[in-house]
């Protein structure tokens, strides 16, 4: 069998290879410079955008902290005179107005920050505390109309809307909002939403539905204050005579329920 001789390929010396790359670089120097310049420009733009975004978020959170302090933290009685409770009541309206102004500033100046949805939710709460129910409802509804909100956040808003509708005498809408919040498994306040749904059904004389919800809440949350209250209402309704539908309610019913 003849022996086949392999011919080894002639290796290109490293010096020649380096000269080849050098020639290629020299021929494309302009395009390489353009590429480096473009990459540098993109890096500068990204860093500038990140810095501006970070500063904007920081300023928005600063305003939110100030507004939250005014809304949620009452003045310490140690800083006031012996009439501390009276001074708190006198000071509260001004604090609420200042808090609302700060939240409004966030919504106007920083509407695209992560702070904006919180500011809108909180300004709704401030308006609610000020008994400006129409303004509060407007802010809550804006959040409900934004599909990108987290499920837990939306559930809290439905809970707030339920109370708002109760205050305005619209018990049918209130019940729907409480139901929506109750059906969201991620809501930590499901016991509260469930009880309030039962209470609303009881108010508009839907006794059987109220009994069902009270039973669910009392069994699902036996140690919760809302679960305990639901169990108490369940006992009252099941032992009520005459039935609830035949007894007048102390709370005025909405026109839809008549």
Buried (B, 14 or more C-beta within 10 A) or exposed (E): EEEEEEEEEEEEEEEEEEEEEEEEEEEEEEEEEEEEEEEEEEEEEEEEEEEEEEEBBEBBBEBBEBBBEBBEEEEEEEEBEEEBEEBBEEBBEEBBEBBBBBBBBBBEEBEEBEBBBBBBBBBBBBBBBBEBBEBBBBBBBBBBEEEEBEEEBBBBBBBBBBBBBBBBEBBBBBBBBBBBBBBBEEBEBBBBBBBBBBBBBBBBBBBEBBBBBBBBBBEEBEEBEBBBBBBEBBEEBEEEEEEBEEEEEEBEBBEEEE
